[in-house]
Amino acid sequence: MSRSLFRSLALAGLTLVVPCSLTAQRGGGNAADSIKYVYPASPELEAMKAEVAKKIDAKAKLVQEMVDQVFSFGELGMQEFETSKYLTGILEQNGFKVERGVAGMPTAWVAKWGSGKPVISLGSDIDGIPQTNTKPGVGFRDQYLQGAPSHGEGHNSGVPLNIAAALAVKEIMEAKKMPGTLVLWPGVAEEQMAGKAFLVRAGVFKDVDITLFTHVGQDLGVSWGQSGNTALISAQFRFKGQSAHAAGAPWRGRSALDAALLMATGWEYRREHLELQQRSHYVITDGGDQPNVVPSTATIWFYFRERDAEHVKANFEMGKRVALGAAMMSDVQLDTVMIVGSGWSGHFSRPVAEDMYANIKKVGMPAWDEKDQTLAKGLQRELGQPERGLLTTGGRLGGPIPENLRQGGGSDDIGDVSWNMPTITLNYPANIPGLPGHNWANSIAMATPIAHKGVVAGAKVQAMTVLDILTTPQLVKDAWDYFNNEQTKTIKYYPLIGPNDQPPIWLNKDILMKYREDMKKFYYDPKKYKNYLEQLGITYPTVHDKPVP
């Protein structure tokens, strides 16, 4: 690190936090060892970064309220009505123009402020996970509403991060009369991969120069190149048979449930002969009404995952053939095959990621206190994990995942966005290491000081990167050169949804109808309580000395 850089940072009022260790994305090597794109910052830009960090610190109370409020809504995909109403209300109060009901999804929206180039989009997801309700700040399962959904992945925190960053940058842009447009949007129904492909199809990103996406994690990190995520097609197979008295005249019935079960069995036999990188799983969402009636309808819902679009399409076509065979064996009809969601495996921008990494090093990890570490270690102990607590060092720049190391895994429909413009995903430290994911345990930190501090740190990184894009035309040029000449030189995007597929706005409606009225009793009231923990009467942290059998 040069003395001149340290001097310029000091003049700008910034402290550079250099992490003790740099953890690369698994399998991708330490991309920080071979940084290609470096954008020297002027003293004026460094001063703006110092100023934007102070502005975000001043918004810490707003961050806490937004994170806690969205957590208390606990809404599932396509049913994020309270969440979207609340977040767009804040943006409108701050001068953003909001378009609602985007791409045929009632809970989708786009908020814009500013004018001219560059156009920078800031996105993050907003949906929760079924049956993950548990008290925040309590290091064991203690539900306050039995069986209800909650934020078992932490999607309550990402849009608040983007709002805090955008509002702070907006104040600087107004003061300095800077051109540029900020575009904020939510990832609707990301857990079903059911939103972003429809946003792309609707043209939401057609004029965007760069997208900065955010996702909750355990440290500050960003990566570039081919990700380790899998491409995905989510589809429901609906069978139609003939009802009959299951005991009196079963020979007159044709069981649609038999077909669904045979499809599941057929896929299990087929699974042996699939490439190892695939992931596939299913649930039966309709198996009949009652045992004494031969089921005339049945639905099985599959997630097909593979390394890329071509591989996942092949497995989906294979699944359709298995479904047809199951229908023939059961003498029923394969009534419909409906794509519910889809997503490409993401590929992320090297120039933007390397620029963001420089800002990650400036910001550094939050200063966790003893209470934060006590909660983290207590929960890890409860789950039988090593009691390592929260990470105190971070600064991860991941590189491309080599083909031979791509072994399958999760998916995120930000992949579709990433193949339409330069895109990166910022991971920020708002949750606890060692958790299973999509689980009640992942809810526990998400309305506590851990999430609040992590979002503030992430918002600083996001805002600083936005300032870089606004003031560095070469960064935008390099991002598009990389996108056009490296990323998409041989691979061109096409949607995995069909032209007639529509957003599944019915998703999770029955679950929210069951719980919504009771959930309203637990909505956070920031006018009465300083935080959600206080409203729920929780002493932070509450942990067991040892796991309870």
Solvent accessible surface area in square Angstrom, and as a share of the most:
residue,aa,sasa,rsa
1,M,126,0.56
2,S,60,0.39
3,R,203,0.74
4,S,66,0.43
5,L,68,0.34
6,F,97,0.40
7,R,143,0.52
8,S,28,0.18
9,L,4,0.02
10,A,72,0.56
11,L,147,0.73
12,A,12,0.10
13,G,55,0.53
14,L,24,0.12
15,T,106,0.62
16,L,30,0.15
17,V,67,0.39
18,V,90,0.52
19,P,16,0.10
20,C,122,0.73
21,S,62,0.40
22,L,64,0.32
23,T,85,0.49
24,A,23,0.18
25,Q,41,0.18
26,R,201,0.74
27,G,33,0.32
28,G,16,0.16
29,G,46,0.44
30,N,50,0.26
31,A,7,0.05
32,A,19,0.15
33,D,119,0.62
34,S,66,0.43
35,I,62,0.31
36,K,120,0.51
37,Y,32,0.12
38,V,110,0.63
39,Y,38,0.14
40,P,129,0.81
41,A,35,0.27
42,S,57,0.36
43,P,103,0.65
44,E,106,0.48
45,L,12,0.06
46,E,3,0.01
47,A,50,0.39
48,M,9,0.04
49,K,6,0.03
50,A,7,0.05
51,E,69,0.31
52,V,0,0.00
53,A,11,0.09
54,K,137,0.58
55,K,48,0.20
56,I,0,0.00
57,D,72,0.37
58,A,89,0.69
59,K,32,0.14
60,A,45,0.35
61,K,101,0.43
62,L,50,0.25
63,V,0,0.00
64,Q,18,0.08
65,E,41,0.18
66,M,0,0.00
67,V,0,0.00
68,D,0,0.00
69,Q,15,0.07
70,V,1,0.00
71,F,1,0.01
72,S,6,0.04
73,F,11,0.05
74,G,3,0.02
75,E,0,0.00
76,L,2,0.01
77,G,1,0.01
78,M,1,0.01
79,Q,11,0.05
80,E,0,0.00
81,F,91,0.38
82,E,50,0.22
83,T,0,0.00
84,S,10,0.07
85,K,149,0.63
86,Y,52,0.20
87,L,0,0.00
88,T,1,0.00
89,G,21,0.20
90,I,18,0.09
91,L,0,0.00
92,E,78,0.35
93,Q,152,0.68
94,N,53,0.27
95,G,50,0.48
96,F,7,0.03
97,K,165,0.70
98,V,23,0.13
99,E,109,0.49
100,R,125,0.46
101,G,35,0.33
102,V,9,0.05
103,A,27,0.21
104,G,52,0.50
105,M,0,0.00
106,P,65,0.41
107,T,2,0.01
108,A,1,0.01
109,W,2,0.01
110,V,7,0.04
111,A,0,0.00
112,K,102,0.43
113,W,47,0.16
114,G,39,0.38
115,S,82,0.53
116,G,46,0.45
117,K,119,0.50
118,P,18,0.12
119,V,18,0.10
120,I,0,0.00
121,S,0,0.00
122,L,1,0.01
123,G,0,0.00
124,S,3,0.02
125,D,1,0.01
126,I,1,0.01
127,D,1,0.00
128,G,2,0.01
129,I,13,0.07
130,P,54,0.34
131,Q,128,0.57
132,T,4,0.03
133,N,4,0.02
134,T,0,0.00
135,K,53,0.22
136,P,0,0.00
137,G,0,0.00
138,V,6,0.03
139,G,0,0.00
140,F,34,0.14
141,R,86,0.31
142,D,47,0.25
143,Q,48,0.21
144,Y,40,0.15
145,L,29,0.14
146,Q,139,0.62
147,G,20,0.19
148,A,0,0.00
149,P,4,0.02
150,S,2,0.01
151,H,0,0.00
152,G,0,0.00
153,E,33,0.15
154,G,0,0.00
155,H,7,0.03
156,N,0,0.00
157,S,0,0.00
158,G,1,0.01
159,V,2,0.01
160,P,1,0.01
161,L,0,0.00
162,N,2,0.01
163,I,0,0.00
164,A,0,0.00
165,A,0,0.00
166,A,1,0.01
167,L,10,0.05
168,A,0,0.00
169,V,0,0.00
170,K,23,0.10
171,E,62,0.28
172,I,1,0.00
173,M,2,0.01
174,E,86,0.39
175,A,79,0.61
176,K,91,0.39
177,K,176,0.75
178,M,33,0.15
179,P,93,0.58
180,G,1,0.01
181,T,16,0.10
182,L,0,0.00
183,V,2,0.01
184,L,1,0.01
185,W,2,0.01
186,P,1,0.00
187,G,0,0.00
188,V,1,0.01
189,A,0,0.00
190,E,9,0.04
191,E,24,0.11
192,Q,19,0.08
193,M,7,0.03
194,A,1,0.00
195,G,0,0.00
196,K,1,0.00
197,A,3,0.02
198,F,4,0.02
199,L,2,0.01
200,V,24,0.14
201,R,98,0.36
202,A,59,0.46
203,G,25,0.24
204,V,25,0.14
205,F,11,0.05
206,K,164,0.70
207,D,88,0.46
208,V,11,0.06
209,D,18,0.10
210,I,0,0.00
211,T,0,0.00
212,L,0,0.00
213,F,0,0.00
214,T,0,0.00
215,H,31,0.14
216,V,14,0.08
217,G,10,0.09
218,Q,69,0.30
219,D,17,0.09
220,L,1,0.00
221,G,0,0.00
222,V,1,0.00
223,S,17,0.11
224,W,31,0.11
225,G,1,0.01
226,Q,37,0.16
227,S,6,0.04
228,G,29,0.27
229,N,41,0.21
230,T,2,0.01
231,A,0,0.00
232,L,0,0.00
233,I,2,0.01
234,S,0,0.00
235,A,0,0.00
236,Q,8,0.04
237,F,0,0.00
238,R,85,0.31
239,F,3,0.01
240,K,108,0.46
241,G,20,0.19
242,Q,100,0.44
243,S,46,0.30
244,A,20,0.16
245,H,105,0.47
246,A,36,0.28
247,A,84,0.65
248,G,47,0.45
249,A,19,0.15
250,P,60,0.38
251,W,179,0.63
252,R,171,0.62
253,G,8,0.08
254,R,95,0.35
255,S,17,0.11
256,A,0,0.00
257,L,45,0.22
258,D,68,0.35
259,A,0,0.00
260,A,0,0.00
261,L,85,0.42
262,L,61,0.31
263,M,0,0.00
264,A,10,0.08
265,T,66,0.38
266,G,25,0.24
267,W,0,0.00
268,E,75,0.34
269,Y,161,0.61
270,R,85,0.31
271,R,71,0.26
272,E,136,0.61
273,H,127,0.57
274,L,21,0.10
275,E,92,0.41
276,L,153,0.76
277,Q,29,0.13
278,Q,18,0.08
279,R,91,0.33
280,S,8,0.05
281,H,78,0.35
282,Y,64,0.24
283,V,88,0.50
284,I,67,0.34
285,T,74,0.43
286,D,43,0.23
287,G,31,0.30
288,G,31,0.30
289,D,139,0.72
290,Q,97,0.43
291,P,132,0.83
292,N,77,0.39
293,V,55,0.31
294,V,17,0.10
295,P,23,0.14
296,S,41,0.27
297,T,68,0.40
298,A,1,0.01
299,T,11,0.07
300,I,0,0.00
301,W,40,0.14
302,F,0,0.00
303,Y,35,0.13
304,F,1,0.00
305,R,37,0.14
306,E,4,0.02
307,R,19,0.07
308,D,52,0.27
309,A,4,0.03
310,E,106,0.48
311,H,58,0.26
312,V,0,0.00
313,K,78,0.33
314,A,54,0.42
315,N,12,0.06
316,F,15,0.06
317,E,73,0.33
318,M,24,0.10
319,G,0,0.00
320,K,57,0.24
321,R,144,0.53
322,V,26,0.15
323,A,0,0.00
324,L,95,0.47
325,G,28,0.27
326,A,1,0.01
327,A,5,0.04
328,M,157,0.70
329,M,132,0.59
330,S,16,0.11
331,D,95,0.49
332,V,19,0.11
333,Q,117,0.52
334,L,37,0.19
335,D,74,0.38
336,T,61,0.35
337,V,49,0.28
338,M,53,0.24
339,I,23,0.11
340,V,0,0.00
341,G,0,0.00
342,S,1,0.00
343,G,0,0.00
344,W,12,0.04
345,S,6,0.04
346,G,0,0.00
347,H,25,0.11
348,F,11,0.05
349,S,2,0.01
350,R,39,0.14
351,P,0,0.00
352,V,0,0.00
353,A,0,0.00
354,E,3,0.01
355,D,11,0.06
356,M,0,0.00
357,Y,4,0.01
358,A,40,0.31
359,N,0,0.00
360,I,0,0.00
361,K,44,0.18
362,K,22,0.09
363,V,26,0.15
364,G,4,0.04
365,M,27,0.12
366,P,20,0.13
367,A,92,0.72
368,W,31,0.11
369,D,68,0.35
370,E,145,0.65
371,K,112,0.48
372,D,0,0.00
373,Q,36,0.16
374,T,52,0.30
375,L,0,0.00
376,A,0,0.00
377,K,79,0.33
378,G,2,0.02
379,L,0,0.00
380,Q,1,0.00
381,R,55,0.20
382,E,38,0.17
383,L,50,0.25
384,G,66,0.63
385,Q,76,0.34
386,P,95,0.60
387,E,84,0.38
388,R,136,0.50
389,G,0,0.00
390,L,8,0.04
391,L,55,0.28
392,T,92,0.53
393,T,50,0.29
394,G,10,0.09
395,G,1,0.01
396,R,38,0.14
397,L,0,0.00
398,G,0,0.00
399,G,0,0.00
400,P,49,0.31
401,I,11,0.06
402,P,59,0.37
403,E,100,0.45
404,N,115,0.59
405,L,89,0.44
406,R,15,0.05
407,Q,88,0.39
408,G,11,0.10
409,G,29,0.27
410,G,48,0.46
411,S,20,0.13
412,D,16,0.08
413,D,0,0.00
414,I,4,0.02
415,G,0,0.00
416,D,0,0.00
417,V,0,0.00
418,S,0,0.00
419,W,12,0.04
420,N,51,0.26
421,M,1,0.00
422,P,0,0.00
423,T,1,0.01
424,I,0,0.00
425,T,23,0.14
426,L,0,0.00
427,N,35,0.18
428,Y,2,0.01
429,P,0,0.00
430,A,0,0.00
431,N,5,0.03
432,I,0,0.00
433,P,4,0.02
434,G,30,0.29
435,L,30,0.15
436,P,85,0.54
437,G,33,0.31
438,H,107,0.48
439,N,40,0.21
440,W,46,0.16
441,A,0,0.00
442,N,15,0.08
443,S,0,0.00
444,I,0,0.00
445,A,0,0.00
446,M,0,0.00
447,A,0,0.00
448,T,0,0.00
449,P,38,0.24
450,I,0,0.00
451,A,0,0.00
452,H,24,0.11
453,K,60,0.25
454,G,0,0.00
455,V,0,0.00
456,V,20,0.11
457,A,6,0.05
458,G,0,0.00
459,A,0,0.00
460,K,35,0.15
461,V,0,0.00
462,Q,0,0.00
463,A,0,0.00
464,M,2,0.01
465,T,0,0.00
466,V,1,0.00
467,L,0,0.00
468,D,7,0.04
469,I,2,0.01
470,L,20,0.10
471,T,50,0.29
472,T,24,0.14
473,P,109,0.68
474,Q,90,0.40
475,L,0,0.00
476,V,24,0.14
477,K,117,0.50
478,D,20,0.10
479,A,0,0.00
480,W,69,0.24
481,D,55,0.29
482,Y,11,0.04
483,F,17,0.07
484,N,76,0.39
485,N,91,0.47
486,E,98,0.44
487,Q,7,0.03
488,T,12,0.07
489,K,143,0.61
490,T,120,0.70
491,I,83,0.42
492,K,131,0.56
493,Y,47,0.18
494,Y,68,0.26
495,P,66,0.42
496,L,13,0.06
497,I,6,0.03
498,G,23,0.23
499,P,120,0.76
500,N,133,0.68
501,D,31,0.16
502,Q,118,0.52
503,P,15,0.10
504,P,3,0.02
505,I,78,0.40
506,W,102,0.36
507,L,4,0.02
508,N,24,0.12
509,K,107,0.45
510,D,114,0.59
511,I,59,0.30
512,L,5,0.02
513,M,136,0.61
514,K,145,0.61
515,Y,33,0.12
516,R,37,0.14
517,E,114,0.51
518,D,56,0.29
519,M,9,0.04
520,K,88,0.37
521,K,151,0.64
522,F,53,0.22
523,Y,39,0.15
524,Y,7,0.03
525,D,43,0.23
526,P,46,0.29
527,K,194,0.82
528,K,151,0.64
529,Y,74,0.28
530,K,135,0.57
531,N,34,0.18
532,Y,0,0.00
533,L,9,0.05
534,E,75,0.34
535,Q,39,0.17
536,L,35,0.17
537,G,67,0.64
538,I,21,0.11
539,T,105,0.61
540,Y,30,0.11
541,P,28,0.18
542,T,48,0.28
543,V,40,0.23
544,H,48,0.22
545,D,133,0.69
546,K,151,0.64
547,P,60,0.38
548,V,91,0.52
549,P,173,1.09
